[in-house]
């Protein structure tokens, strides 16, 4: 069984955290091997972006990177305290340890800022959120990353992405790193991510 540590910083975007949890849950149910997802926060109750509160399985200091096969980092809003948590030394030390072990690190949107803040992205290709003036990408560059204008960027074992819309793709790439391309493609198919979404918009002026 593979084990993934899902980091829930204060101000985390729940949509991005849920993408990791859901894709890996589908993989456990229908894939080639089960994957245990353990959530961790600075405290047991984590206040997400937009005010929803979730409970973390563990808090900082209760887990070791060595006990996990990968690290998943959803992004969040600075206005809700994300950077205060994501750029703190306990998070940086955890990320550095995963990098030392050569284990996958998958970051969605501003989760890349946490990876960059640890020093792991210095001199490496990465991306993050690009809108609202581009300040997040400038932040990434200040931490020494080579910022790439792309939706998803992988450099070695580290994957970063440009926004919430990439959440499922990053989770599926992490699944591929953990269990192989065939299994990831299988889950992609079961979840419908290999097919374009076609919405039907009936003409409301037509008679039923």
PyMOL commands that set and color helices and strands:
alter all, ss='L'
color gray80, all
select helices_A, chain A and resi 14-30+49-51+65-67+78-80+82-86+89-101+111-117+132-142+164-179+181-191
alter helices_A, ss='H'
color red, helices_A
select strands_A, chain A and resi 2-7+35-41+45-47+53-55+58-59+70-73+104-107+125-126+146-147+152-155+158-161
alter strands_A, ss='S'
color yellow, strands_A
deselect
rebuild
show_as cartoon
